[in-house]
Amino acid sequence: MAPVSTRNRPAIVDPLRIGELMRAIAGYHGDVSTKFALKLLPLTFVRPDELRLAEWSEFNLKAASWRIPAARSEDARAAPYAAQPSMIEDRGHAARGSSARH
């Protein structure tokens, strides 16, 4: 049997470091799309590519749910989230227009 290859992924598990990360994101002054993505990632716990390739049609802002299709994930799944990401997305959608991609 072939050995299973694993890949460690960096993670911040110390609450103080998470606070530092969130403050750094809040102070980011670059591209608007990048700032929205940086704010959404720690609130939705999705993979960066899942967020990068997201389309507005996958989001249900009223239900606070994001349906990620199987083509971009290991399997089709929903990524529920709290109201805070909904407010971020509303602003992002307004800033970027109603185009299909973020």
Secondary structure, DSSP 8 states (H G I E B T S, - for coil): --------------HHHHHHHHHHHHT--S-HHHHHHHHHHHHH---HHHHHT-BGGGEETTTTEEEE-GGGSSS-EE----HHHHHHHHHHHHHH-S-SB-
